[in-house]
Amino acid sequence: MRTDVRPIEGYDVVGDVHGHHDVLVRLLARMDYVERDGVWRHPTRKAVFLGDLIDRGAHQVETVRLVQRMIAAGEAQMVVGNHEFNAVAYATEWPDRPGSYARPHDEKNLKQHRRFLEETDFGSPLHGELIEWFCTIPLWLELELNGRRLRVVHACWNDGEMDVLREALGEGFTLTESAVLATSTRGSREYQALELVLKGPEIDMGGRVYLDKGRHERRKARLRWWNPQARTLRDAALVPWNVTAPDGGAFAPLPDDPIDMKHTYTSDVPVVVGHYWERPPAKLWSPKVACVDYSVAARGALGAYRWSGERDLSIDNVVMVPTSDAEATDEPGEAGGPDTD
């Protein structure tokens, strides 16, 4: 039983690590965490991880172990990212179809998940242990400090979609086999809710198409759900920074076509998310919403938001450490842009 009851002065919400253990260590040290007895600790603060610990980087298991030790010691919390969900679905068989999995073992999914599978060996005791641990992690958190709240979720806070997921998830908003199967059934209400919470809402671009980082055609763009003032397609759509038109040329700016804005966030409670592959320098999406995924795998940075109970988020509280060329792991031509899988 832990007897550590020291006062907490704030939470440090860390963006998508993607197996970049050494960059994470530098970020923790930058925020004055110190490794003691194998656990990174801060005298007055706790870390909160936004998920996507895995895939892409060169140190998959080492990254997960660092976070596991912090959580077990009460020094950190975490929410599930779409990559942890994908890993669990990749390991979950359909009950009526032995050998067929909730996330298909096709070439595209194998490529995305390759680094984690190489280190853990699919079906091994280590692989099974980590999949089981991912199922102990909640999909979202609401933290409190001095009577004020902070919301933490991988991609989008949406109360209506979370209500749908609450009916499917296990205790503490965690993944169970039945929840994974329900949320992996395309077209189901649970599938749609999970897509929105772990990947964010999308908006149709009116027939326009761009090629994403993997050279896949995309006819929808991420929706700026944090901007309730958006009234046009150009204002509402978040197009990745390095996409191209199908012919390889520049993707033209979207028009100012009027839209019916949906899935907007209007609460006064601030939210911190990851997932969206932003690029340095630091920025805020709004006084209430910040993204701290700064493309660590793509020669970007690993970021964190240091929340100390403020009602409005401040750019001064964003901290990041750059990724060196030696640490970057996405292949040229694939880096950047929101994670769509």
Secondary structure as a PSIPRED ss2 file (coil, helix, strand):
# PSIPRED VFORMAT (PSIPRED V4.0)

   1 M C   1.000  0.000  0.000
   2 R C   1.000  0.000  0.000
   3 T C   1.000  0.000  0.000
   4 D C   1.000  0.000  0.000
   5 V C   1.000  0.000  0.000
   6 R C   1.000  0.000  0.000
   7 P C   1.000  0.000  0.000
   8 I C   1.000  0.000  0.000
   9 E C   1.000  0.000  0.000
  10 G E   0.000  0.000  1.000
  11 Y E   0.000  0.000  1.000
  12 D E   0.000  0.000  1.000
  13 V E   0.000  0.000  1.000
  14 V E   0.000  0.000  1.000
  15 G C   1.000  0.000  0.000
  16 D C   1.000  0.000  0.000
  17 V C   1.000  0.000  0.000
  18 H C   1.000  0.000  0.000
  19 G C   1.000  0.000  0.000
  20 H C   1.000  0.000  0.000
  21 H H   0.000  1.000  0.000
  22 D H   0.000  1.000  0.000
  23 V H   0.000  1.000  0.000
  24 L H   0.000  1.000  0.000
  25 V H   0.000  1.000  0.000
  26 R H   0.000  1.000  0.000
  27 L H   0.000  1.000  0.000
  28 L H   0.000  1.000  0.000
  29 A H   0.000  1.000  0.000
  30 R H   0.000  1.000  0.000
  31 M C   1.000  0.000  0.000
  32 D C   1.000  0.000  0.000
  33 Y C   1.000  0.000  0.000
  34 V E   0.000  0.000  1.000
  35 E E   0.000  0.000  1.000
  36 R E   0.000  0.000  1.000
  37 D C   1.000  0.000  0.000
  38 G C   1.000  0.000  0.000
  39 V E   0.000  0.000  1.000
  40 W E   0.000  0.000  1.000
  41 R E   0.000  0.000  1.000
  42 H C   1.000  0.000  0.000
  43 P C   1.000  0.000  0.000
  44 T C   1.000  0.000  0.000
  45 R E   0.000  0.000  1.000
  46 K E   0.000  0.000  1.000
  47 A E   0.000  0.000  1.000
  48 V E   0.000  0.000  1.000
  49 F E   0.000  0.000  1.000
  50 L C   1.000  0.000  0.000
  51 G C   1.000  0.000  0.000
  52 D C   1.000  0.000  0.000
  53 L C   1.000  0.000  0.000
  54 I C   1.000  0.000  0.000
  55 D C   1.000  0.000  0.000
  56 R C   1.000  0.000  0.000
  57 G C   1.000  0.000  0.000
  58 A C   1.000  0.000  0.000
  59 H C   1.000  0.000  0.000
  60 Q H   0.000  1.000  0.000
  61 V H   0.000  1.000  0.000
  62 E H   0.000  1.000  0.000
  63 T H   0.000  1.000  0.000
  64 V H   0.000  1.000  0.000
  65 R H   0.000  1.000  0.000
  66 L H   0.000  1.000  0.000
  67 V H   0.000  1.000  0.000
  68 Q H   0.000  1.000  0.000
  69 R H   0.000  1.000  0.000
  70 M H   0.000  1.000  0.000
  71 I H   0.000  1.000  0.000
  72 A H   0.000  1.000  0.000
  73 A C   1.000  0.000  0.000
  74 G C   1.000  0.000  0.000
  75 E C   1.000  0.000  0.000
  76 A E   0.000  0.000  1.000
  77 Q E   0.000  0.000  1.000
  78 M E   0.000  0.000  1.000
  79 V C   1.000  0.000  0.000
  80 V C   1.000  0.000  0.000
  81 G C   1.000  0.000  0.000
  82 N H   0.000  1.000  0.000
  83 H H   0.000  1.000  0.000
  84 E H   0.000  1.000  0.000
  85 F H   0.000  1.000  0.000
  86 N H   0.000  1.000  0.000
  87 A H   0.000  1.000  0.000
  88 V H   0.000  1.000  0.000
  89 A H   0.000  1.000  0.000
  90 Y H   0.000  1.000  0.000
  91 A C   1.000  0.000  0.000
  92 T C   1.000  0.000  0.000
  93 E E   0.000  0.000  1.000
  94 W E   0.000  0.000  1.000
  95 P C   1.000  0.000  0.000
  96 D C   1.000  0.000  0.000
  97 R E   0.000  0.000  1.000
  98 P E   0.000  0.000  1.000
  99 G E   0.000  0.000  1.000
 100 S E   0.000  0.000  1.000
 101 Y E   0.000  0.000  1.000
 102 A C   1.000  0.000  0.000
 103 R C   1.000  0.000  0.000
 104 P C   1.000  0.000  0.000
 105 H C   1.000  0.000  0.000
 106 D C   1.000  0.000  0.000
 107 E H   0.000  1.000  0.000
 108 K H   0.000  1.000  0.000
 109 N H   0.000  1.000  0.000
 110 L H   0.000  1.000  0.000
 111 K H   0.000  1.000  0.000
 112 Q H   0.000  1.000  0.000
 113 H H   0.000  1.000  0.000
 114 R H   0.000  1.000  0.000
 115 R H   0.000  1.000  0.000
 116 F H   0.000  1.000  0.000
 117 L H   0.000  1.000  0.000
 118 E H   0.000  1.000  0.000
 119 E H   0.000  1.000  0.000
 120 T H   0.000  1.000  0.000
 121 D C   1.000  0.000  0.000
 122 F C   1.000  0.000  0.000
 123 G C   1.000  0.000  0.000
 124 S C   1.000  0.000  0.000
 125 P H   0.000  1.000  0.000
 126 L H   0.000  1.000  0.000
 127 H H   0.000  1.000  0.000
 128 G H   0.000  1.000  0.000
 129 E H   0.000  1.000  0.000
 130 L H   0.000  1.000  0.000
 131 I H   0.000  1.000  0.000
 132 E H   0.000  1.000  0.000
 133 W H   0.000  1.000  0.000
 134 F H   0.000  1.000  0.000
 135 C C   1.000  0.000  0.000
 136 T C   1.000  0.000  0.000
 137 I C   1.000  0.000  0.000
 138 P C   1.000  0.000  0.000
 139 L C   1.000  0.000  0.000
 140 W E   0.000  0.000  1.000
 141 L E   0.000  0.000  1.000
 142 E E   0.000  0.000  1.000
 143 L E   0.000  0.000  1.000
 144 E E   0.000  0.000  1.000
 145 L E   0.000  0.000  1.000
 146 N C   1.000  0.000  0.000
 147 G C   1.000  0.000  0.000
 148 R E   0.000  0.000  1.000
 149 R E   0.000  0.000  1.000
 150 L E   0.000  0.000  1.000
 151 R E   0.000  0.000  1.000
 152 V E   0.000  0.000  1.000
 153 V E   0.000  0.000  1.000
 154 H C   1.000  0.000  0.000
 155 A C   1.000  0.000  0.000
 156 C C   1.000  0.000  0.000
 157 W C   1.000  0.000  0.000
 158 N C   1.000  0.000  0.000
 159 D H   0.000  1.000  0.000
 160 G H   0.000  1.000  0.000
 161 E H   0.000  1.000  0.000
 162 M H   0.000  1.000  0.000
 163 D H   0.000  1.000  0.000
 164 V H   0.000  1.000  0.000
 165 L H   0.000  1.000  0.000
 166 R H   0.000  1.000  0.000
 167 E C   1.000  0.000  0.000
 168 A C   1.000  0.000  0.000
 169 L C   1.000  0.000  0.000
 170 G E   0.000  0.000  1.000
 171 E C   1.000  0.000  0.000
 172 G C   1.000  0.000  0.000
 173 F C   1.000  0.000  0.000
 174 T E   0.000  0.000  1.000
 175 L C   1.000  0.000  0.000
 176 T C   1.000  0.000  0.000
 177 E H   0.000  1.000  0.000
 178 S H   0.000  1.000  0.000
 179 A H   0.000  1.000  0.000
 180 V H   0.000  1.000  0.000
 181 L H   0.000  1.000  0.000
 182 A H   0.000  1.000  0.000
 183 T H   0.000  1.000  0.000
 184 S C   1.000  0.000  0.000
 185 T C   1.000  0.000  0.000
 186 R C   1.000  0.000  0.000
 187 G C   1.000  0.000  0.000
 188 S C   1.000  0.000  0.000
 189 R H   0.000  1.000  0.000
 190 E H   0.000  1.000  0.000
 191 Y H   0.000  1.000  0.000
 192 Q H   0.000  1.000  0.000
 193 A H   0.000  1.000  0.000
 194 L H   0.000  1.000  0.000
 195 E H   0.000  1.000  0.000
 196 L H   0.000  1.000  0.000
 197 V H   0.000  1.000  0.000
 198 L H   0.000  1.000  0.000
 199 K H   0.000  1.000  0.000
 200 G C   1.000  0.000  0.000
 201 P C   1.000  0.000  0.000
 202 E E   0.000  0.000  1.000
 203 I E   0.000  0.000  1.000
 204 D E   0.000  0.000  1.000
 205 M C   1.000  0.000  0.000
 206 G C   1.000  0.000  0.000
 207 G C   1.000  0.000  0.000
 208 R C   1.000  0.000  0.000
 209 V C   1.000  0.000  0.000
 210 Y E   0.000  0.000  1.000
 211 L E   0.000  0.000  1.000
 212 D C   1.000  0.000  0.000
 213 K C   1.000  0.000  0.000
 214 G C   1.000  0.000  0.000
 215 R C   1.000  0.000  0.000
 216 H C   1.000  0.000  0.000
 217 E E   0.000  0.000  1.000
 218 R E   0.000  0.000  1.000
 219 R C   1.000  0.000  0.000
 220 K E   0.000  0.000  1.000
 221 A E   0.000  0.000  1.000
 222 R E   0.000  0.000  1.000
 223 L E   0.000  0.000  1.000
 224 R C   1.000  0.000  0.000
 225 W C   1.000  0.000  0.000
 226 W C   1.000  0.000  0.000
 227 N C   1.000  0.000  0.000
 228 P C   1.000  0.000  0.000
 229 Q C   1.000  0.000  0.000
 230 A C   1.000  0.000  0.000
 231 R C   1.000  0.000  0.000
 232 T E   0.000  0.000  1.000
 233 L H   0.000  1.000  0.000
 234 R H   0.000  1.000  0.000
 235 D H   0.000  1.000  0.000
 236 A H   0.000  1.000  0.000
 237 A E   0.000  0.000  1.000
 238 L E   0.000  0.000  1.000
 239 V C   1.000  0.000  0.000
 240 P C   1.000  0.000  0.000
 241 W C   1.000  0.000  0.000
 242 N C   1.000  0.000  0.000
 243 V C   1.000  0.000  0.000
 244 T E   0.000  0.000  1.000
 245 A C   1.000  0.000  0.000
 246 P C   1.000  0.000  0.000
 247 D C   1.000  0.000  0.000
 248 G C   1.000  0.000  0.000
 249 G C   1.000  0.000  0.000
 250 A E   0.000  0.000  1.000
 251 F C   1.000  0.000  0.000
 252 A C   1.000  0.000  0.000
 253 P C   1.000  0.000  0.000
 254 L C   1.000  0.000  0.000
 255 P C   1.000  0.000  0.000
 256 D C   1.000  0.000  0.000
 257 D C   1.000  0.000  0.000
 258 P E   0.000  0.000  1.000
 259 I C   1.000  0.000  0.000
 260 D C   1.000  0.000  0.000
 261 M C   1.000  0.000  0.000
 262 K C   1.000  0.000  0.000
 263 H C   1.000  0.000  0.000
 264 T C   1.000  0.000  0.000
 265 Y C   1.000  0.000  0.000
 266 T C   1.000  0.000  0.000
 267 S C   1.000  0.000  0.000
 268 D C   1.000  0.000  0.000
 269 V C   1.000  0.000  0.000
 270 P C   1.000  0.000  0.000
 271 V E   0.000  0.000  1.000
 272 V E   0.000  0.000  1.000
 273 V E   0.000  0.000  1.000
 274 G C   1.000  0.000  0.000
 275 H C   1.000  0.000  0.000
 276 Y C   1.000  0.000  0.000
 277 W C   1.000  0.000  0.000
 278 E C   1.000  0.000  0.000
 279 R C   1.000  0.000  0.000
 280 P C   1.000  0.000  0.000
 281 P C   1.000  0.000  0.000
 282 A C   1.000  0.000  0.000
 283 K C   1.000  0.000  0.000
 284 L C   1.000  0.000  0.000
 285 W C   1.000  0.000  0.000
 286 S C   1.000  0.000  0.000
 287 P C   1.000  0.000  0.000
 288 K C   1.000  0.000  0.000
 289 V E   0.000  0.000  1.000
 290 A E   0.000  0.000  1.000
 291 C E   0.000  0.000  1.000
 292 V C   1.000  0.000  0.000
 293 D E   0.000  0.000  1.000
 294 Y E   0.000  0.000  1.000
 295 S C   1.000  0.000  0.000
 296 V H   0.000  1.000  0.000
 297 A H   0.000  1.000  0.000
 298 A H   0.000  1.000  0.000
 299 R C   1.000  0.000  0.000
 300 G C   1.000  0.000  0.000
 301 A E   0.000  0.000  1.000
 302 L E   0.000  0.000  1.000
 303 G E   0.000  0.000  1.000
 304 A E   0.000  0.000  1.000
 305 Y E   0.000  0.000  1.000
 306 R E   0.000  0.000  1.000
 307 W E   0.000  0.000  1.000
 308 S C   1.000  0.000  0.000
 309 G C   1.000  0.000  0.000
 310 E C   1.000  0.000  0.000
 311 R C   1.000  0.000  0.000
 312 D C   1.000  0.000  0.000
 313 L C   1.000  0.000  0.000
 314 S C   1.000  0.000  0.000
 315 I H   0.000  1.000  0.000
 316 D H   0.000  1.000  0.000
 317 N H   0.000  1.000  0.000
 318 V E   0.000  0.000  1.000
 319 V E   0.000  0.000  1.000
 320 M E   0.000  0.000  1.000
 321 V E   0.000  0.000  1.000
 322 P E   0.000  0.000  1.000
 323 T C   1.000  0.000  0.000
 324 S C   1.000  0.000  0.000
 325 D C   1.000  0.000  0.000
 326 A C   1.000  0.000  0.000
 327 E C   1.000  0.000  0.000
 328 A C   1.000  0.000  0.000
 329 T C   1.000  0.000  0.000
 330 D C   1.000  0.000  0.000
 331 E C   1.000  0.000  0.000
 332 P C   1.000  0.000  0.000
 333 G C   1.000  0.000  0.000
 334 E C   1.000  0.000  0.000
 335 A C   1.000  0.000  0.000
 336 G C   1.000  0.000  0.000
 337 G C   1.000  0.000  0.000
 338 P C   1.000  0.000  0.000
 339 D C   1.000  0.000  0.000
 340 T C   1.000  0.000  0.000
 341 D C   1.000  0.000  0.000
